[in-house]
Amino acid sequence: MSRPPHLLVIDPSIVWPEDEGVAETVGDWPGEVRVLRPALQPGDGPRPGDGCEADGVVLLGSRASANDDLPWLRELGGWLAPILSGETPVPLLGICFGHQLVARLAGGTIGFVHDDRHQELGVRESAFDGSRLLPDTRRMRVVVSHSEEVKDLPPGYRVVARRPPVVADALEHERLPILTVQFHPEARASFLTRRGVDPSGLDARAIEDNARLLAEFRRLVLRGVGA
């Protein structure tokens, strides 16, 4: 490449920036990193019409709902459209809110996991099957913090991880380099502690497995740019 590889991290937090989550996501990335916070910093983008210089995109979690009608969400959806259509084939990892937003924009539906709208929160086990990104993974302990989920799959996507009662704990596009997960691979003990959850369930093996998911995505991006 004539320039360093460029990773774009979109942090759509509406309460506080997810600095630790961004750091875990970036990991050992060898190139440039750009972090955008469109909700906390109005106008931070990305916006429709912006060029996509990123070689890979990570869309993190948020307390916003993918069903919300907000200016920054409309702009973000417009910016994501060419990536989701394949017009701009950039590797994309969606996490929690990012998972739901990608699914909704691609034609799926989002709704509450439970009728009483209570939250799925804590450390759970997710069963993987057929993931291109993690072909050898069968089970993983994951951090969850969400009350909504993907109810109906978008066309062209398949479920590659399941965690009852959640319908789809991870999705992959059948052709495009797009992976989304309902859980939080970037979350560590402080994430759980902030939410009043005992972090002891997140043991060293779980942290290693989740870090590997993020690392495999970074490697996928780097392979695409020949780095």
TISEGU-644909 format. One record per residue (C-alpha): residue in one letter; chain; x, y, z. Coordinates in nm, 4 decimals, decimal comma. Example, Ala and Ser with C-alpha at 12.3 -4.5 7.8 and 13.67 -1.06 7.14 Angstrom:
{rest->a kette->A u->1,2300 v->-0,4500 w->0,7800}
{rest->s kette->A u->1,3670 v->-0,1060 w->0,7140}
END
This chain:
{rest->m kette->A u->0,0000 v->0,0000 w->0,0000}
{rest->s kette->A u->0,1077 v->0,3600 w->-0,0599}
{rest->r kette->A u->-0,0423 v->0,4653 w->0,2735}
{rest->p kette->A u->-0,0854 v->0,3007 w->0,6145}
{rest->p kette->A u->-0,3983 v->0,0870 w->0,6581}
{rest->h kette->A u->-0,6855 v->0,2910 w->0,7996}
{rest->l kette->A u->-0,9324 v->0,1600 w->1,0599}
{rest->l kette->A u->-1,2471 v->0,3619 w->1,1308}
{rest->v kette->A u->-1,4176 v->0,3091 w->1,4678}
{rest->i kette->A u->-1,7642 v->0,4599 w->1,5106}
{rest->d kette->A u->-1,8612 v->0,5030 w->1,8765}
{rest->p kette->A u->-2,2326 v->0,5963 w->1,8832}
{rest->s kette->A u->-2,2443 v->0,6279 w->2,2635}
{rest->i kette->A u->-2,5024 v->0,8752 w->2,3945}
{rest->v kette->A u->-2,3902 v->0,8914 w->2,7617}
{rest->w kette->A u->-2,0118 v->0,8565 w->2,7781}
{rest->p kette->A u->-1,7422 v->0,7617 w->2,5259}
{rest->e kette->A u->-1,6400 v->0,3967 w->2,5229}
{rest->d kette->A u->-1,2680 v->0,4642 w->2,5452}
{rest->e kette->A u->-1,1797 v->0,1207 w->2,6829}
{rest->g kette->A u->-1,3923 v->-0,0511 w->2,4205}
{rest->v kette->A u->-1,2255 v->0,1496 w->2,1455}
{rest->a kette->A u->-0,8806 v->0,0552 w->2,2788}
{rest->e kette->A u->-0,9707 v->-0,3157 w->2,2888}
{rest->t kette->A u->-1,1139 v->-0,2937 w->1,9377}
{rest->v kette->A u->-0,8052 v->-0,1237 w->1,7976}
{rest->g kette->A u->-0,5665 v->-0,3645 w->1,9737}
{rest->d kette->A u->-0,2413 v->-0,4027 w->1,7803}
{rest->w kette->A u->-0,3655 v->-0,2286 w->1,4658}
{rest->p kette->A u->-0,0504 v->-0,1262 w->1,2734}
{rest->g kette->A u->-0,1879 v->0,1714 w->1,0839}
{rest->e kette->A u->-0,4012 v->0,4791 w->1,1318}
{rest->v kette->A u->-0,7129 v->0,4864 w->1,3495}
{rest->r kette->A u->-0,9957 v->0,7372 w->1,3310}
{rest->v kette->A u->-1,2665 v->0,7441 w->1,5988}
{rest->l kette->A u->-1,5987 v->0,9180 w->1,5340}
{rest->r kette->A u->-1,8636 v->0,9911 w->1,7977}
{rest->p kette->A u->-2,1670 v->1,1181 w->1,6042}
{rest->a kette->A u->-2,4059 v->1,1283 w->1,9025}
{rest->l kette->A u->-2,1761 v->1,2778 w->2,1656}
{rest->q kette->A u->-2,0163 v->1,5196 w->1,9207}
{rest->p kette->A u->-2,2855 v->1,6367 w->1,6764}
{rest->g kette->A u->-2,1437 v->1,6821 w->1,3293}
{rest->d kette->A u->-1,8627 v->1,4339 w->1,3902}
{rest->g kette->A u->-2,0042 v->1,2162 w->1,1103}
{rest->p kette->A u->-1,9800 v->1,0103 w->0,9110}
{rest->r kette->A u->-2,2402 v->1,1640 w->0,6812}
{rest->p kette->A u->-2,3792 v->1,0558 w->0,3447}
{rest->g kette->A u->-2,1498 v->1,1713 w->0,0681}
{rest->d kette->A u->-1,8345 v->1,1514 w->0,2782}
{rest->g kette->A u->-1,5622 v->0,9540 w->0,1096}
{rest->c kette->A u->-1,4864 v->0,6155 w->0,2650}
{rest->e kette->A u->-1,1093 v->0,6095 w->0,3042}
{rest->a kette->A u->-1,1320 v->0,3394 w->0,5693}
{rest->d kette->A u->-1,0029 v->-0,0093 w->0,4974}
{rest->g kette->A u->-1,2231 v->-0,1472 w->0,7772}
{rest->v kette->A u->-1,5090 v->-0,0171 w->0,9900}
{rest->v kette->A u->-1,6172 v->-0,1100 w->1,3426}
{rest->l kette->A u->-1,9562 v->0,0113 w->1,4642}
{rest->l kette->A u->-1,9779 v->-0,0122 w->1,8431}
{rest->g kette->A u->-2,2680 v->-0,0311 w->2,0889}
{rest->s kette->A u->-2,4969 v->0,2433 w->2,2139}
{rest->r kette->A u->-2,7855 v->0,3033 w->2,4507}
{rest->a kette->A u->-2,9720 v->0,4393 w->2,1511}
{rest->s kette->A u->-3,2097 v->0,2077 w->1,9673}
{rest->a kette->A u->-3,1581 v->0,1120 w->1,6051}
{rest->n kette->A u->-3,5275 v->0,2005 w->1,5651}
{rest->d kette->A u->-3,4773 v->0,5613 w->1,6807}
{rest->d kette->A u->-3,5356 v->0,8434 w->1,4346}
{rest->l kette->A u->-3,2495 v->1,0809 w->1,5126}
{rest->p kette->A u->-3,0542 v->1,3119 w->1,2783}
{rest->w kette->A u->-2,7174 v->1,1507 w->1,3505}
{rest->l kette->A u->-2,8684 v->0,8039 w->1,3006}
{rest->r kette->A u->-3,0195 v->0,8996 w->0,9655}
{rest->e kette->A u->-2,6828 v->1,0358 w->0,8543}
{rest->l kette->A u->-2,5024 v->0,7248 w->0,9747}
{rest->g kette->A u->-2,7510 v->0,5015 w->0,7959}
{rest->g kette->A u->-2,7017 v->0,6933 w->0,4737}
{rest->w kette->A u->-2,3249 v->0,6641 w->0,5055}
{rest->l kette->A u->-2,3458 v->0,2887 w->0,5676}
{rest->a kette->A u->-2,5736 v->0,2259 w->0,2687}
{rest->p kette->A u->-2,3015 v->0,1719 w->0,0029}
{rest->i kette->A u->-2,1098 v->-0,0606 w->0,2363}
{rest->l kette->A u->-2,4185 v->-0,2692 w->0,3076}
{rest->s kette->A u->-2,5135 v->-0,2848 w->-0,0610}
{rest->g kette->A u->-2,1654 v->-0,3969 w->-0,1634}
{rest->e kette->A u->-2,1051 v->-0,0846 w->-0,3715}
{rest->t kette->A u->-1,8181 v->-0,0066 w->-0,1322}
{rest->p kette->A u->-1,6969 v->-0,3509 w->-0,0202}
{rest->v kette->A u->-1,5328 v->-0,2535 w->0,3082}
{rest->p kette->A u->-1,5049 v->-0,5083 w->0,5937}
{rest->l kette->A u->-1,7507 v->-0,4106 w->0,8665}
{rest->l kette->A u->-1,7901 v->-0,5366 w->1,2227}
{rest->g kette->A u->-2,1100 v->-0,4363 w->1,4026}
{rest->i kette->A u->-2,1320 v->-0,4772 w->1,7810}
{rest->c kette->A u->-2,4615 v->-0,4820 w->1,9801}
{rest->f kette->A u->-2,6293 v->-0,1596 w->1,8594}
{rest->g kette->A u->-2,4090 v->-0,1885 w->1,5493}
{rest->h kette->A u->-2,5379 v->-0,5438 w->1,4943}
{rest->q kette->A u->-2,8977 v->-0,4263 w->1,5187}
{rest->l kette->A u->-2,8510 v->-0,1163 w->1,3037}
{rest->v kette->A u->-2,6843 v->-0,3122 w->1,0233}
{rest->a kette->A u->-2,9642 v->-0,5692 w->1,0345}
{rest->r kette->A u->-3,2378 v->-0,3040 w->1,0254}
{rest->l kette->A u->-3,0773 v->-0,1072 w->0,7432}
{rest->a kette->A u->-3,0322 v->-0,4299 w->0,5444}
{rest->g kette->A u->-3,4019 v->-0,5162 w->0,5719}
{rest->g kette->A u->-3,4367 v->-0,6972 w->0,9055}
{rest->t kette->A u->-3,6515 v->-0,6009 w->1,2021}
{rest->i kette->A u->-3,5520 v->-0,5118 w->1,5586}
{rest->g kette->A u->-3,7652 v->-0,5676 w->1,8681}
{rest->f kette->A u->-3,7460 v->-0,6346 w->2,2391}
{rest->v kette->A u->-3,6086 v->-0,9677 w->2,3565}
{rest->h kette->A u->-3,8675 v->-0,9925 w->2,6369}
{rest->d kette->A u->-4,2255 v->-0,8734 w->2,6469}
{rest->d kette->A u->-4,1584 v->-0,6793 w->2,9672}
{rest->r kette->A u->-3,8530 v->-0,5204 w->2,7987}
{rest->h kette->A u->-3,6095 v->-0,6251 w->3,0699}
{rest->q kette->A u->-3,2442 v->-0,6374 w->2,9800}
{rest->e kette->A u->-3,0167 v->-0,9281 w->2,8992}
{rest->l kette->A u->-2,7139 v->-0,8455 w->3,1149}
{rest->g kette->A u->-2,4095 v->-1,0408 w->3,2294}
{rest->v kette->A u->-2,1840 v->-1,3169 w->3,0988}
{rest->r kette->A u->-2,3494 v->-1,5845 w->2,8842}
{rest->e kette->A u->-2,2456 v->-1,8608 w->2,6461}
{rest->s kette->A u->-2,2866 v->-1,8308 w->2,2705}
{rest->a kette->A u->-2,2781 v->-2,1318 w->2,0348}
{rest->f kette->A u->-2,1043 v->-2,0737 w->1,7001}
{rest->d kette->A u->-2,1668 v->-2,2696 w->1,3826}
{rest->g kette->A u->-2,0300 v->-2,1941 w->1,0372}
{rest->s kette->A u->-1,8611 v->-1,8584 w->1,0960}
{rest->r kette->A u->-1,6070 v->-1,7658 w->0,8282}
{rest->l kette->A u->-1,4294 v->-1,5359 w->1,0718}
{rest->l kette->A u->-1,4073 v->-1,7957 w->1,3512}
{rest->p kette->A u->-1,4358 v->-2,1334 w->1,1755}
{rest->d kette->A u->-1,2887 v->-2,3323 w->1,4642}
{rest->t kette->A u->-1,4947 v->-2,1697 w->1,7397}
{rest->r kette->A u->-1,7847 v->-2,3691 w->1,8806}
{rest->r kette->A u->-1,8615 v->-2,1955 w->2,2095}
{rest->m kette->A u->-1,7630 v->-1,8651 w->2,3618}
{rest->r kette->A u->-1,8425 v->-1,6913 w->2,6886}
{rest->v kette->A u->-1,9610 v->-1,3430 w->2,6008}
{rest->v kette->A u->-2,0613 v->-1,0185 w->2,7720}
{rest->v kette->A u->-2,4181 v->-0,9100 w->2,6968}
{rest->s kette->A u->-2,6004 v->-0,5842 w->2,7692}
{rest->h kette->A u->-2,9106 v->-0,5291 w->2,5572}
{rest->s kette->A u->-3,2891 v->-0,5293 w->2,5671}
{rest->e kette->A u->-3,3495 v->-0,5482 w->2,1905}
{rest->e kette->A u->-3,2473 v->-0,8037 w->1,9299}
{rest->v kette->A u->-3,2748 v->-0,8907 w->1,5616}
{rest->k kette->A u->-3,6195 v->-1,0463 w->1,5249}
{rest->d kette->A u->-3,6260 v->-1,1081 w->1,1489}
{rest->l kette->A u->-3,3090 v->-1,1633 w->0,9489}
{rest->p kette->A u->-3,2179 v->-0,9283 w->0,6659}
{rest->p kette->A u->-3,1893 v->-1,0881 w->0,3207}
{rest->g kette->A u->-2,8445 v->-1,2214 w->0,2411}
{rest->y kette->A u->-2,7397 v->-1,2787 w->0,6029}
{rest->r kette->A u->-2,7105 v->-1,6018 w->0,7990}
{rest->v kette->A u->-2,6962 v->-1,6765 w->1,1692}
{rest->v kette->A u->-2,3532 v->-1,7999 w->1,2780}
{rest->a kette->A u->-2,3989 v->-1,7852 w->1,6572}
{rest->r kette->A u->-2,6992 v->-1,8534 w->1,8815}
{rest->r kette->A u->-2,7709 v->-1,7742 w->2,2459}
{rest->p kette->A u->-3,1218 v->-1,8494 w->2,3718}
{rest->p kette->A u->-3,3499 v->-1,6614 w->2,4007}
{rest->v kette->A u->-3,1776 v->-1,4394 w->2,1406}
{rest->v kette->A u->-3,2678 v->-1,5324 w->1,7836}
{rest->a kette->A u->-2,9347 v->-1,4283 w->1,6287}
{rest->d kette->A u->-2,6245 v->-1,3706 w->1,8406}
{rest->a kette->A u->-2,4019 v->-1,3242 w->1,5354}
{rest->l kette->A u->-2,4700 v->-1,2695 w->1,1660}
{rest->e kette->A u->-2,2503 v->-1,2860 w->0,8591}
{rest->h kette->A u->-2,3336 v->-1,1687 w->0,5103}
{rest->e kette->A u->-2,3300 v->-1,4490 w->0,2575}
{rest->r kette->A u->-2,0998 v->-1,2595 w->0,0161}
{rest->l kette->A u->-1,9739 v->-0,9373 w->0,1723}
{rest->p kette->A u->-1,7125 v->-0,9065 w->0,4510}
{rest->i kette->A u->-1,9744 v->-0,8038 w->0,7067}
{rest->l kette->A u->-1,9999 v->-0,9633 w->1,0523}
{rest->t kette->A u->-2,2230 v->-0,8453 w->1,3338}
{rest->v kette->A u->-2,2504 v->-0,9689 w->1,6928}
{rest->q kette->A u->-2,5162 v->-0,8981 w->1,9539}
{rest->f kette->A u->-2,2661 v->-0,9397 w->2,2383}
{rest->h kette->A u->-1,9698 v->-0,7188 w->2,3332}
{rest->p kette->A u->-1,6294 v->-0,8712 w->2,2433}
{rest->e kette->A u->-1,4651 v->-0,5410 w->2,3424}
{rest->a kette->A u->-1,6121 v->-0,5434 w->2,6957}
{rest->r kette->A u->-1,3939 v->-0,6167 w->2,9959}
{rest->a kette->A u->-1,4446 v->-0,6181 w->3,3752}
{rest->s kette->A u->-1,5024 v->-0,2438 w->3,4048}
{rest->f kette->A u->-1,7878 v->-0,2664 w->3,1504}
{rest->l kette->A u->-1,9685 v->-0,5129 w->3,3762}
{rest->t kette->A u->-1,8831 v->-0,3267 w->3,6968}
{rest->r kette->A u->-2,0336 v->-0,0028 w->3,5596}
{rest->r kette->A u->-2,3559 v->-0,1940 w->3,5048}
{rest->g kette->A u->-2,3622 v->-0,3466 w->3,8540}
{rest->v kette->A u->-2,2646 v->-0,6975 w->3,7390}
{rest->d kette->A u->-2,0085 v->-0,9208 w->3,9115}
{rest->p kette->A u->-1,7225 v->-0,9398 w->3,6588}
{rest->s kette->A u->-1,5849 v->-1,2711 w->3,7890}
{rest->g kette->A u->-1,7698 v->-1,4643 w->3,5173}
{rest->l kette->A u->-1,5445 v->-1,3041 w->3,2582}
{rest->d kette->A u->-1,2463 v->-1,5313 w->3,3100}
{rest->a kette->A u->-0,9119 v->-1,5275 w->3,1307}
{rest->r kette->A u->-1,0281 v->-1,7779 w->2,8662}
{rest->a kette->A u->-1,3353 v->-1,5684 w->2,7861}
{rest->i kette->A u->-1,1250 v->-1,2530 w->2,7517}
{rest->e kette->A u->-0,8813 v->-1,4383 w->2,5250}
{rest->d kette->A u->-1,1605 v->-1,5734 w->2,3030}
{rest->n kette->A u->-1,3272 v->-1,2349 w->2,2653}
{rest->a kette->A u->-0,9959 v->-1,0625 w->2,1969}
{rest->r kette->A u->-0,9338 v->-1,3233 w->1,9250}
{rest->l kette->A u->-1,2592 v->-1,2298 w->1,7511}
{rest->l kette->A u->-1,1468 v->-0,8675 w->1,7334}
{rest->a kette->A u->-0,7986 v->-0,9718 w->1,6217}
{rest->e kette->A u->-0,9399 v->-1,1917 w->1,3441}
{rest->f kette->A u->-1,1449 v->-0,9005 w->1,2161}
{rest->r kette->A u->-0,8359 v->-0,6779 w->1,2093}
{rest->r kette->A u->-0,6501 v->-0,9519 w->1,0198}
{rest->l kette->A u->-0,9396 v->-0,9767 w->0,7725}
{rest->v kette->A u->-0,9081 v->-0,6040 w->0,7036}
{rest->l kette->A u->-0,5313 v->-0,6209 w->0,6648}
{rest->r kette->A u->-0,5531 v->-0,9168 w->0,4237}
{rest->g kette->A u->-0,7884 v->-0,7108 w->0,2096}
{rest->v kette->A u->-0,5325 v->-0,4329 w->0,1705}
{rest->g kette->A u->-0,2350 v->-0,6625 w->0,1322}
{rest->a kette->A u->-0,0760 v->-0,5462 w->0,4576}
END
